[in-house]
Amino acid sequence: MEQSPYPSGTVRNLLNTRQVTPKTKEVLQQRLEATNPFSKPSFFDEAAFAILQAVATQLISQVEVEPIALALALDERLTKGTGDGWRYNTMPPDSRAHQLGLQGLEESAKLLFSRGFIFLTETEQDAVLQAVQQGKAPGTIWETLPSKRYFEELLVELTEVYYSQPLAQETIGYVGMADAQGWQAIGLNQLEHWEPQRLTDAVIDAVEIEADTKQPSSSTDPQKQVTPPIVTSYSLDSPVDAVVIGTGAGGAPLLARLAQAGLSVVALEAGEFWNPAQDFATDERSQSKLFWTDERLSAGEDPIAFGNNNSGIGVGGSTLHYTAYVPRPQPDDFHLHRDFGVGVDWAISYEDLKPYYEEVERVLGVSGPSPYLWEPDRTPYPLPPLPLNGAAQLMERGCQALGIQTSPAANAALSAPYFQPGVGWRSTCTNRGFCQAGCSVGAKASMDVTFIPLALEHGAEVRSNCFVTRLETDANGRISAVVYVQKGQEKRQPCRSLFLCAGAIESPRLLLLNNLANSSGQIGRNFMAHPGVQVWGQFPEEVRPYKGIPGGLISEDTHRPRDADFAGGYLLQSIGVMPVTYASQLTRGLGLWGDRLRSHMFGYNHTAGINILGECLPYKHNYLELSNEKDDRGLPKPRIHFTNGENERRMTIHAEALMRQIWSAAGAESLWTFSRNAHTIGTCRMGTDPTQAVVDPDGRSFDVPNLYIMDNSIFPSALSVNPALTLMALSLRVADRFLQQAQLGEV
């Protein structure tokens, strides 16, 4: 692939224009001016740091840019003690792993070449690194530290640091930070009017861009953003009607519904209450603040990556960084066991949730096709579909060649201005493609711009930066108060009812920590994660995968494949991708480094992906438990065991083969597969049998009568679609059932 069409200096010039938002400019300029390559390390001693610098030089080829201090960035992170939210259960804590790993590299170098690592030739250093990557390096260190895992984590981190640098992004033709007014040219082989068309073009003149750019639309004007004031404040001395723990797709809708009914409701959120227009930068690294980064231990044969893969923090929860892909499940998703004899059927049906799906789609302002190909009589979506980006157009091309039906996908992002009662006008999507790292214009229907403002308008209180540690009960076994820590101070909120909406990891963790609601022994059991294998390819056309809604196209022809040797099915989805995410997956999936990584990333702008979202069965061997290792609060870290079953493996093989056919038919080259599982599901199962389930069909605990659980932990089966829409619909249903029971005096 050709190198970047952008001359050196493009990004620095762009930062002086209105193409870049103030927050993005602030973040990127700080990074450009940050690390002094001659600074001394704080975490590593000088000998270890010298080894790390030599390793970084070999792993990351920095030919086109002034050297970026990669080793120092790792040293600074370890000094701060921050992480990305998870680690392999077989690995020691991060700081110890990196110390041991460098010792292991030094030991292997001496055993293989009789000299320390920094004294080896580049060829010899490569040989040591290859041996470590392949798990074949000699030395006693590797008897206790898995060399392949250590190498993977080191390579991924250095790669993420490098491709987070604006000058490195410039070399691969990425100027996604220049999206203050969004993108108009999102299709194949399209450039914005201000972009240079050839490598030989002159360096962009910042003044010309300024003059040639349209004025920012209202969608990017921070003054137009909806950031409701928090006007209600309930006393810590008196009980409120309900406390809601968590403000994501499970907690926010019921919070609004309860507040609308006139109840006194307090929501506790572990993260910040952001103002996206002011606080969100178009920069993946800085937006990691939206991911849950308290460390989780990942075990099993297919350990799950947490953090940016599936876990959010902040008012709005994971919807702050979800891709807004909101397909409905099909009716038969709810009775998998009836149809296939495996898994578990839901205690409610599609028809029970159908009116709630319609309501949620109206509130969010879902953009989608009408009629919908796989359910023609569905109530029309509020808005027409968003335009198809490059990846969607290429998937459409490949599917047409194979006779596979496709459709523009339903996305919770606005294809036109939309008036939402209780919130006001929300602005149109600007195609900036940054959904997975936070929408700064309010077009994506995350909970902070939809249900949360509605809840606040009706008197709910949202308290941010509140980490819940204890649940108090009275003599009758009912929840009487919630104890939480806010900015270092322990507080206690009495309540009459509790809605636990903290997600499929933190909800069971909190219940296990408090030894509550577990007479069935099912809390933490039945953990599921959707098969989500991806196939990537590179095309002669320029795709520019950072533009447009990431999941523009869908096919549900594979919902129940005729040639399947597995239960259930999956959907197909086109995917765009941001550069750091792509580089990270590339190194984790293929293990590329050095010149091979550099060469592949030159093709970033020609890259497109397809992935699946498939059914996952519940198994006894997949579960969450409390580990013996403590977090910074002194609480046991959760350990999650996950291994794909035979059904998931067969589904993945089937899907990968089909996606490769689609991409080949579309003209892709350099195909590669990234194996993954997505979302966190199960662990507090819903059902009708108190010995096999944690909550009843209304989300109510069988053991604690005023405890309700409402997040994806209560899903009996995974469903073969993304969970967000079902979560929101189920949340409204749980709230309505609670209100009905309260009217009858049954709460």
N, C-alpha and C positions, 0 to 999 in steps of 0.2 A: 504493500500500500504506500501511496505517496505521503510525504511529510506534510506538516501543517500548511494550510494556505495563508496563514497569518504571519506577517513579517515580525521579526523581533521588535518589541516595543508596543505591540498592539494592546496588551492588557494594561500596561502602565498608562497609556493614553486613554483607554476606555474609563479608567478610574477617575478621570477628570471630566467626565461627561455625565449628563443626566440619564444615560443608558443604565447606570448603576445606582442602586438605591443607597441612601446615606448609610444604613447599617452594613450593607455589603461592602461598601467602600471602606468603612472603618475597620471591619474585620480583615479584609485583604491587605490593606495598607499596613496594618499591624504585623501581619504575617510576613510581608515583604521586608519589613524593617526589623524583624524580630531577631532570631537566633544569630549570635555572633559565632562564626565557625571556629574562632580561636578561644572561645570561652572554655573554662575548665569544668570537668564533670563534678557533680555533687553526689550522685549515688554510687557510681563505680569508682574504684581506685584507678590511677593512671594506667597501670598495666592492663587491666581488664578493658578499660576504655579504648586503648590503642587497638586491642583485638577487635572490639566492636566496630571501630571506625574502618578497619581493614575489611571486615565482613560486609559492612554496608557498601563499601566501594565495589565489591565484587557482585553483590546482589542487585544493586540499583545502578544502572548505567546512566551517568549524568553527562552526556556528550554535548547536548545543545544548550545547556543552561549553566550559569555560574553555580558552583557547588552549593548544595543545600545540606545543612548540618543535620543529617538524619540520625546519627548516633546520639547527638546532643539532645534531639527531641525525645528520644526514648529515655535518656538519662533524666531529663526534666520531668517526664511523666511518672517515672518510678519514684522520683524524689517527692512528688506531690501525692503519690499513693492512689492515683485514679486508675480506673479500668474501663472495660467495655461491656461489663454486665455478666460475663460468664467465663468459665474456663473448663477445660477437659478435666474430668474427675481423676484421671490418671496423672495429672500434672500437679506439682507442688504450687503453692502460692506464687503469684507472678514475680515478685522480687527475688524469691529464692530460685525460681526456674531460670531467670536470666543470669544470675550469678553462676549457677551450676553449668548452664549451657556454655558460657564462655570458657569455663574451666575445662569442660569436655572437649571443646574445639582445640584448645591448647594441648590437651593430653593426646588427642588423636593426631594432631600435626606432628608431635614429637615421636609418636609410635610409628607413623607412616614415613616421615621424612627426616627424623632426628633433629628437627629444628622447631622453634616456636612458630606460631601461625604468622606473625607479622614479618618473619624473616624468610618466608616461603616465596617462591615465584608466583605470579598470577595463576599459572597452570597448576601448580601444586596446591594453591589455596582452593581453586575450583575443585580439585580432586577431593580434598577434605570435605568441602561443603556438600558435594554430591554424595559422599559416603554417609554423611550425617542425614541428609535428606532421604536417602534410601534405607536408613536404619542399619547400615553396614559398617559404621565407623567403629574402630577399636577403642577400648578404654573402659575403665571401671565406672566412670561417671554415668555412662549410658546404660549401665545395669539398673540404675534407679530412676533416671530421667529418660523418658521415651524420646529418642533423638528425632524421630520423624515429626512428632507433635511439636517439639521445641522449634525445629526448623520452620515448620508451617507458621507458627505464631510469630516468630521473628520476621520472617519474610513478609507476611501479611501486614504487620505493623509498619515496617519500613516502607512498603509500597504505598500504604495509605498516607503516610506522612509526605512522601514525595509527590504523589498525584493530588495532594491537597494544596500544593504550592501553585499559585497562579502562573508562574513562569513555566513550570512543568506542564500545566494544562494548556498553555499557549502552544507548546511544541506538538501537541496532538490535535490542535485545531478546535479546542473547546473554549468558547467565550460565553458560556451559559450564565456567567455572572452579569452579563449585560442585558438583563431582562426586565428592567424597570418598567418598560411599556409592553412587555410580553413579546410574543413572536407572531408574525403574520405568515412567514414562509416556513411552514412546518412539514411540507411534503418532500418527496424524493427530489434530489438535485436542486433544492431551493436554498438560496441565501437571502438574508435580509438585505435591503437596498444599500445599507451602509457598509456591508462586509466586502473585503477585497475578493475579487473573483479569481485571481491567479497568484501564485507564489511570488511572481515578479512585480506585483503591484507595490506601489510606494507605501511606506509606513503610514498608517491612518493618522490623519490630522485631527486632533481633538477638537479644534475649532470648527472644522467642517462637519464633524458628527453633530456637534452642538447645534449648528445652524440647520442641518438637514434632517433633524429629528422632530417628529411631531411632539406636541406638548403632551405630558403625561395625562392619561385618562383618569377619570374619577376613581377607577379601580385601584390606582396606586397612590392615591392621596390619603395620607394617614388620617386627615381630618374626617374622611368619609367612612372610616372603619367603625364598626360597631364594637365598642368596648363598654359594656354596661357598668354603671357604678354599683358597688356593693353597698346597698342602702340599709339592709336589714342586719341587725346584730342581736342575737339571742343570748340570754344570760347563761353562764356556766352554773348558776345556782339552782335553776329550775329545769325540770325535764321538758324537752321538746317532743313533739309527736313522733318524729322519726329522725334518725341519723342515717345518712347515706355515706358509705365508705367507698370512694372512687367516683370519678366524674367522666368516665369514658362512655362507650356505646351502651354499656349495661346500666350505668348509674344515672347519666344525665337525663334520659327520657323520663324515667320514673320520678326523678327529682322534680322535673317540670310538672308532671301530672299531679303529684301530691301537693305541690305548692298551689297549683291552679284550683285544687279542691279545698283550699283554705287551711291546710295543715301547716303547723310550724315545723320546718324542715331545715336541718343543717347538713351540708355536704363537707366531708373531710377529704382533702386531696394532698397526696404526698409531695407534689411538685408545685411549680410556680403558676401564677395566673399571668400569662403572657399577653402583651399587646402585639400581635403579629406584625402589624404595619411598622412598628418601631423596633421590635426586638428580634425579628427573623431576618437573617441574611441568606442570600442565595449562595450558600457555602456549606457543603456537607459536613465538614469537620466541626464548624461552630454549632451546627444544628444537632449535634449529638446530645445536646442538652435536653432534647425531647425523648431520649431513650432511657429506659430503666437500666441504670448501670450498677446497682447493688449486685454484688457477685452471686451467681447461681452456679452450682456444680452440675456438669452435664455428663451423664454416664450412659452405659449401654453400648451396643454395637454401632448404633447410628446416633451419636450424641447430638442433641439439638443446640444450634447456636441461638442465644438469646440476645438481649440488647436491641440493636437496630432491626433484627429479623422479626420481632413479634411483641415487643414490650415497650409501652410508653409511659411517660410521667408528665405531669402538668395538668392544669384544668382543661379537660378534653380527652385525657388519657391517650390511648394508642391512636385515636382518630386524628390527633395532631400530625401523625406521620403515616397514616394509612394512605393507600393509593386511590381511595374513593371508588373502588370497584365494588358495585353493589348488585350483583345478580341475585335473583330469588332462587331458593331451592325449588326443585320440582316436587309435586305431591308424593311421588314414590320414595323420595329421600327419607321420609319420615317412617317408613316401615320396611327397612332393609332386612330385618330378621324374617318378617313374613314372606318376603319375596325370595330370599336367598338362604335362609336358615342359619345365618351368622349375624353377629352384632346384636344390637338391641333396638327395638322399636321405640319411638317417642310415645309418651303418654298423651300427647296432643297431636292434632293433625294440621296439615297445610290449611285446611278450611278454617280452623280455629285462629290461625295467624293472618289469613288473607286480608281482612279489613285493616289490620295493623300494618301490614306491608304497604297497603295503599296510603294509609295515613302518614307513615314515615316518609314515603317517597314524595308526598306533597310538602311535608315540612322541610325536607332537605332540598327540594327543587331538583330532583334527579333528572338528568338529561339522558334520553334513551330513545330507541326506535319504537314506533307504534304503527301497525301492530308488531308485537314481538314474535319472532319466527317460531319459537318453540312453545308459545302459549298465546295464540292469536287473539283470544277473547279477553286478554288482560286489559285492565283499565289503562288507558293511555298514560304515558309518562308526562309529567308537567311540562317538560321542555324537550325539544328535538335533540338528537345526539350531537356530541362534540365532533369536530372535524377529525378525520383519520390522519395520524402522523405517519412517518415513514415506515416504521415497523408494522403498523396496522395495514398499510397498503401492500406491503410485501407479503404478509401472511395471507391477505385476501387473494393476491395473485397466485400463491402456491396452492391454496385450498381450492380455488376455481379450477386449476389444472387437474386436481385429483377428484373433483366432484364433491367436495366437502362444503356444506352450507356454512356461511358466516353472517354476522350481523354486527353493526356498531354496538358496542357494549353499553350497558346502563352504568353511568358514573354519577356519583354525588358531587358534581362540579357543574357550574352553571354555564349553559351555552348561550344564555341571554340574561339581561338584568332580571332579578326576581324579587318580588315583594313577599316577605315572610311576616305574617302577623306576629306582633310582639317583639319583632326584631327590626323590621324596616327593610329597605332595599339592600340587596346584596349584589355585588358587581360580577360581571361576566368573567369567565376564565380567560386568562391572557396567554394560555398555552405555554407557560414557562416550564412545565414538565417537572416541577420540583415537589410534587405532592408528597413524596416519601420522606421529605425533610422539612415539611411545614409550608403551608400556604400563607403568604403575606398579604394577599389581596382580599381574602374573605370569600372567594368563589368556591373553594372546596368546603363541603358541608361537614366540617369537624364540629364536635359538640360545643366548642367554645363560641361558635358564631351561630348556633341553631338552638338547641334545647337549653343550654346554660343561660343565655339571655332571657329566654322565656321563663325559666325558673326564677331568675332574679327579679324580673318584673312582677311576679306574683308573690314575692315575699320570702323566697328561699335565701338562705345565707350560705355562701361558699367560702370556706376557710382553706387557704392554700398553705403549703409547707407544713402539713400536719401528718405525721407518721404514727399510725395506730399501733399500740403495743399490747394493750390488754382490753378484754371485754369482761365487765363485772356482771354478776348475776345475783338475783335476790333469793330469798328462801324458797320460792316456788320454781326456781330454775329458769326464770325469765331474764333476758338482758335488761340490766338497770342503768348501765352507764358505759361509755366508751372512754378509755384513757389513751391519750396521744401526746406526742412531743412536738411542739412547735417552736422552732428557733431555739432549741436547747431547754425549753421550759415544759415541764410535764403539766398537762391540763386534763380535766375530766368533764365530760358532757353527759349529764343524765338524759335518758330518753325512754320513750314508751315502746318504741319498735326500732329495729335495726335492719338496714338493708346493706348487705355485704356485696360489693360490686368491684372488687379489687383485682379480678382476673384469675385465670386458672392456676396461677402459681401463688400469688400472695393471699388469695382467699383461703385455700386449704392450709397454707402455712400458718396464717393467723389462728385458724380454728385448732390446728394441732398444737400450736404454742399455748393455747388456752384450754386445751383438752375439752372441747365443746362439740356437741352435735354429731358425735361419731359412734353411736351405739351400733350402727351397721358395719363399722370398720371400713367404710368405703371412701372416707375422706383421703384424698391423695391418690386413690386408685383410678384405673381406666384412663390414664393420660393418653391423649391422641394428638397427632400433628399431621396435617394434610400432606400427602405426597405432592411435591411441588417441583419436580424435575424441570430443568430449563435446558433448551438447546439454542445455542448461539451460532450465528454465522456472519460472514462479512460479504458485502455485495459490491459490484462495480459502481452502483449509484451511491451518492452521498445520502445517508439516512439522517444524520444528526440526531442521535437517539435521546438527547436531552430535551428535545422540543415536543410539545403536545402532551395530552393526557397519557400517562404511561401505558394504561391498559385500554387501548382504543377499540379493539376488535375481540369478538367472542365467537366460539362455536360450541354448541351443546350437542352436536351430532354424536359425540362420544359419551353421552350421558349413560347409555346402556349399550355398549358396542356388541354387535352381533357375533363377532369372533372372539369375544373376551373369554379368558380362562380364569376370571376373578369375579368376585362379588362387587356390585356397585358400578361406579363409573367416574368420569372426570369431565371437566370442561377444558377447552383450549383458549388461551389468552395471548394476545400480542403484548410485548413488553418493551418499553423504552428504558433507558438506564443512564444514571449519572456516572461521571468518570471514575470517582473514587470507589463507588460501589462496584463498578465493572472490574476495575483493576484488582480490587480485593478478592472478588469471586474468581477471577482469572488465576491469581496466585494460589488461592486456597484449592481451587478445583484442578488446575493443570500443573501447579508448581513451577510456573515459568519465572525465570529471573535473569538478570544480566541483559545481554543483547537480544535474547529471544523475547523477553518481556517488552523491552523497548520497541522492537520491531512490530510486535503484535499490537501494541497500543497506538502505533501510527495509524492503524486501521480503525480506531475508535469511531470516527465519524461515518464509517461504512458498516457499522455493526447494528444488528437487530436480533431480537430474541423472541422465543415462544416459550410459555410454560403451561403446566397443567395445575389444576386444583382438584384433587381427587379424594374419594372416600378413604377414611382410615378406620380400621376396626379397633375396638377396645380389647386389650390383652392384659392378663395378670402380670406379665413381666414389664409392663410400662406403668410407672407410678412415681409419685413424689414422696419423699421422706425428709425428715429433719436430720441434718448431718451433725457431727460432733464439732465441726468448725464454726466459730462464731464470727459474726460481722462486726462492724464498728460500733454497733449499739449493744453488743454483747448477746445478740440473739442468734440461734442456730441458723446457718445458711441452708436453703433448700437444696436437695440433691434430686435431680430428675433423671430417671432411667428410661431410655427409649431405644427400642430396636424394631425396625420395620418387620412385619410379619410376611408370610408367604404371599398373602393377598396383595399387600402393598408392593412387594417386589415384582410380582407378575404385572400389576398395573403399570408400574414404572417402565418395565421393559416394553410393554405394548405402546405406551405413550411416546417413549423416546424414539422408537422405530417410526412411528407415524410422523412425529415432528421433523425428523430427519428427511422423510420423504417430502414433506411440505416445503422445507427450506431448499432442498435440491430442486424441486419443481419451480421454485421462485428464483433460482439462479444463485444461491448462496455457495460460498466456498469456505474453507477452513472451519468446518463445523466442529463444535465441541460441546460436551454435556456437563452441566453443573448439577450434581445431585443435592437435593435439599428437601426438608420438610418445613411447612409453614404453619403458623398460628399455634396457640396453646389451647387445648380443648379437654374437657372431661374434668376429673378430680373431685367433683361434688355432684354426682349424677342425679338427675331428675328421674322420678319413677313413681309407681304406685305401691311398691312393696317396701316397707320400712327396713327390712333386713338386707335389701339390695340397693337401696338408694338413700341419698342424704336429704333431698327435698322432695316435696310432692309436686304435682303438675302446676301448682300455683307459685312455685319457688319457695314454699314455706318449709322450714325445718321440721322433720318428724319429731325431733327431740326437744327443741327450744321453740315454744309456740310464737314468740314475737321476733324470731330471727328469720329473715328472708335472704336468699342468695340469688343474685341476678347478674351473672356474667357468663362467659362461655365455659366456665367450669361445670355448669349444670347440663350441658348438652349430652344426651345419652349416646348419640352417634355424631360423627364429625360433619355430616352432610357434604355433598360434593360441590360446594360453592364456598366463596369467601363468607365468613361468619358475621360481618358487621351489620348487614341489614336485618338478619334474623335476630341478632342481639337487641337491636333497637325495638323491633316489633315485639319481641318477647318481654322486653322491659316495660312497654306500655301495657301489655296484657297483665303482667304481674302487678303493676300499680292498680289497674282497674279491679282485679280480683281482690286485692287488699282493701280497696275502698268499699267494695261490695260487702266484704266480710265485716269491715268496721261498722257499716250501717246496720248490720244484723247483730252487732255486739259479739262477734266471734273472734275478735283479735285480742 
